Amino acid sequence: MASFNLTQLALADTTVIHLQGPDGVPLYADEEQTQALEVEVYGRSSKQMRNYLIAAEKKKAKRGKRVATPDEAQEDNAEFFAAITKSVKNFDLGKGPLTTQEHFKELYMNPALYWVTDAVSETLGSSELFIQR
């Protein structure tokens, strides 16, 4: 009897997103278009995602039945995306390289850059982007 080894479809912990601007055009840091603006994110199968989800549940439990304020919800959202961002490449926010969780959080807190958050969110929902090749 034939058997398929399902682990052949195990997902990678991370994937790299080549950012597209709000107009859908792929973004590059250089005119030659060799340096793509990239965000590397941890996926749902990663330890980083699991650890964040556990911490978020604990934070929610501390809040109790109180509903988060809009500011708290925005901060929680930015913390989530910062926690699952491994790195960014070829872009900054005008203050130098983005290398820490605080830098990533600043990126995701910026309402004018919501399209970056949207790109990461869409990627998380696409398991095929995490297939190990």
C-alpha positions as CSV (number, residue, x, y, z in Angstrom):
1,M,0.0,0.0,0.0
2,A,1.4,3.4,-1.0
3,S,1.9,6.0,1.7
4,F,2.7,9.7,1.4
5,N,5.1,11.2,3.9
6,L,3.1,14.3,5.0
7,T,6.2,15.8,6.5
8,Q,7.3,16.7,3.0
9,L,4.8,19.5,3.3
10,A,6.0,20.8,6.6
11,L,6.0,24.6,6.6
12,A,9.1,26.7,7.2
13,D,9.3,28.9,10.2
14,T,9.8,32.1,8.2
15,T,9.1,33.6,4.8
16,V,10.3,36.7,3.1
17,I,7.8,39.3,1.8
18,H,8.9,41.5,-1.1
19,L,6.9,44.7,-0.3
20,Q,4.7,46.3,-2.8
21,G,3.6,49.9,-2.4
22,P,0.0,50.8,-1.8
23,D,-0.3,51.0,-5.6
24,G,0.7,47.3,-6.0
25,V,4.1,48.2,-7.5
26,P,7.1,46.1,-6.1
27,L,9.4,48.3,-4.1
28,Y,13.2,48.5,-4.4
29,A,15.9,50.6,-2.6
30,D,17.8,51.2,-5.8
31,E,17.1,52.3,-9.4
32,E,18.5,49.0,-10.8
33,Q,15.8,47.2,-8.9
34,T,18.2,44.7,-7.3
35,Q,17.6,45.5,-3.7
36,A,14.0,44.6,-2.8
37,L,12.3,46.0,0.2
38,E,11.7,42.9,2.3
39,V,10.2,41.9,5.6
40,E,11.0,38.4,6.9
41,V,8.2,37.1,9.2
42,Y,7.7,34.1,11.4
43,G,4.7,31.9,10.5
44,R,2.1,30.0,12.4
45,S,4.3,26.9,12.7
46,S,7.1,28.9,14.4
47,K,8.1,28.9,18.0
48,Q,8.1,32.7,18.0
49,M,4.4,32.8,16.9
50,R,3.5,30.2,19.6
51,N,5.3,32.2,22.3
52,Y,3.7,35.4,21.3
53,L,0.2,33.8,21.4
54,I,0.8,32.5,24.9
55,A,2.0,35.9,26.1
56,A,-1.0,37.6,24.5
57,E,-3.4,35.2,26.2
58,K,-1.8,36.0,29.6
59,K,-2.1,39.7,28.8
60,K,-5.7,39.3,27.9
61,A,-6.4,37.3,31.1
62,K,-4.8,40.2,33.2
63,R,-7.2,42.6,31.5
64,G,-10.1,40.4,32.6
65,K,-13.5,41.3,31.1
66,R,-12.4,44.8,30.3
67,V,-12.4,45.5,26.6
68,A,-9.2,47.0,25.2
69,T,-9.4,50.7,24.3
70,P,-8.7,51.6,20.7
71,D,-5.2,52.7,21.6
72,E,-4.6,49.5,23.5
73,A,-5.9,47.5,20.5
74,Q,-3.6,49.4,18.1
75,E,-0.7,48.8,20.4
76,D,-1.5,45.1,20.8
77,N,-1.7,44.7,17.0
78,A,1.6,46.5,16.5
79,E,3.2,44.3,19.2
80,F,1.9,41.2,17.5
81,F,3.4,42.1,14.1
82,A,6.6,43.3,15.7
83,A,6.9,40.0,17.6
84,I,6.6,37.9,14.4
85,T,9.0,40.1,12.3
86,K,12.4,38.5,12.1
87,S,14.0,41.2,10.0
88,V,13.5,44.0,7.5
89,K,15.9,44.6,4.6
90,N,16.7,47.7,2.5
91,F,14.4,50.2,4.2
92,D,14.1,52.3,7.3
93,L,11.8,55.0,8.8
94,G,14.3,57.8,8.4
95,K,16.1,57.2,11.7
96,G,18.5,54.4,10.7
97,P,18.2,50.6,10.3
98,L,15.2,48.8,11.8
99,T,16.8,46.1,13.9
100,T,14.8,45.7,17.1
101,Q,11.3,44.8,18.2
102,E,10.8,48.4,19.2
103,H,11.8,49.5,15.6
104,F,9.4,47.0,14.2
105,K,6.6,48.1,16.5
106,E,7.1,51.7,15.4
107,L,6.7,50.6,11.8
108,Y,3.4,48.8,12.6
109,M,2.1,51.6,14.8
110,N,2.3,54.1,11.9
111,P,-1.2,54.5,10.5
112,A,0.1,55.9,7.2
113,L,2.0,52.6,6.7
114,Y,-0.9,50.3,7.3
115,W,-0.3,48.7,3.9
116,V,2.9,47.1,5.3
117,T,0.8,45.5,8.1
118,D,-1.7,44.4,5.5
119,A,1.0,42.7,3.5
120,V,2.3,40.8,6.5
121,S,-1.2,39.9,7.6
122,E,-2.1,38.5,4.1
123,T,1.2,36.5,4.0
124,L,0.3,34.9,7.4
125,G,-2.9,33.7,5.9
126,S,-1.1,32.0,2.9
127,S,0.4,28.7,4.0
128,E,1.8,28.1,0.5
129,L,4.2,31.0,1.1
130,F,5.8,29.1,3.9
131,I,6.3,25.8,2.0
132,Q,9.9,24.8,2.2
133,R,11.5,24.6,-1.2
